[in-house]
Amino acid sequence: MKLYSAYYGEWEPFASMYPDYEKVEVNLEDEIDDKGILIIWGGADIHPSLYDRPNYASHVGEIIGHRDRIEVGLMARAIELGLPIIGVCRGAQLACAAAGGILIQDVSGHAGQPHYIETKDGKKLMTSSLHHQMMYPWSVSHELLAWSSPSRSKRYVGITEEEGEKIPKLNDLPIEPEIVWFPGIKCLAIQGHPEFLHKDHEFNVYVKDLCGNYFK
């Protein structure tokens, strides 16, 4: 089995979590087969045209960038092959767009400080946090697996008032997605950064269990 990565070498701790997998860095011209997992890592904002929105607060240029083109192409090929996908931070946001969702283009409270998440099965875990944008999966098929506990942002830039009202609430606060499963594209979208944490950290143990459950 292979762990495909979009040519970025941020393998730890996924490499140590899956020692029997072969690490393969790929570009658009490289071959990908259906015996493995594609990982799209964190990084800069994706271009809002990828989810049919104007640029309200994304840190991008006027046109789609080189990295966007490569990762959109790799994700499209993985979807075509039925290959499972792990999206980390930027990769999670790209997955949300690929699944038909949109992004909230600016939020507060998530740019650098670790914080707790609550999981669908009742766990409370510490995660890493380094982002200013957020998945908005509420209009597409998805399974919410974990969310910020409690919600942290004081602003939601780039969505309409009606879209804001559609965000489910918990304890009168909007739910802020942290881990989402998008069944239509077989993607586990993880807003935090597992690679920032030790492979035996409780967050990574949880992520590995999710991969085992969803990538059968």
DABELLIN-V571801 format. One record per run of one state. SS is the DSSP state (h for helix, s for strand, l for the rest). FROM is the first residue (numbers start at 0). LEN is the number of residues. If there is no record, write none. Layout:
ss=SS from=FROM len=LEN
ss=SS from=FROM len=LEN
This chain:
ss=l from=0 len=1
ss=s from=1 len=4
ss=l from=5 len=8
ss=h from=13 len=4
ss=l from=17 len=4
ss=s from=21 len=4
ss=l from=25 len=10
ss=s from=35 len=5
ss=l from=40 len=7
ss=h from=47 len=4
ss=l from=51 len=14
ss=h from=65 len=16
ss=l from=81 len=2
ss=s from=83 len=5
ss=l from=88 len=1
ss=h from=89 len=9
ss=l from=98 len=3
ss=s from=101 len=3
ss=l from=104 len=1
ss=s from=105 len=1
ss=l from=106 len=4
ss=s from=110 len=1
ss=l from=111 len=3
ss=s from=114 len=5
ss=l from=119 len=4
ss=s from=123 len=4
ss=l from=127 len=2
ss=s from=129 len=1
ss=l from=130 len=3
ss=s from=133 len=3
ss=l from=136 len=6
ss=s from=142 len=6
ss=l from=148 len=8
ss=s from=156 len=1
ss=l from=157 len=3
ss=h from=160 len=5
ss=l from=165 len=3
ss=s from=168 len=2
ss=l from=170 len=2
ss=s from=172 len=2
ss=l from=174 len=2
ss=s from=176 len=6
ss=h from=182 len=3
ss=l from=185 len=1
ss=s from=186 len=4
ss=l from=190 len=3
ss=h from=193 len=3
ss=l from=196 len=5
ss=h from=201 len=13
ss=l from=214 len=2
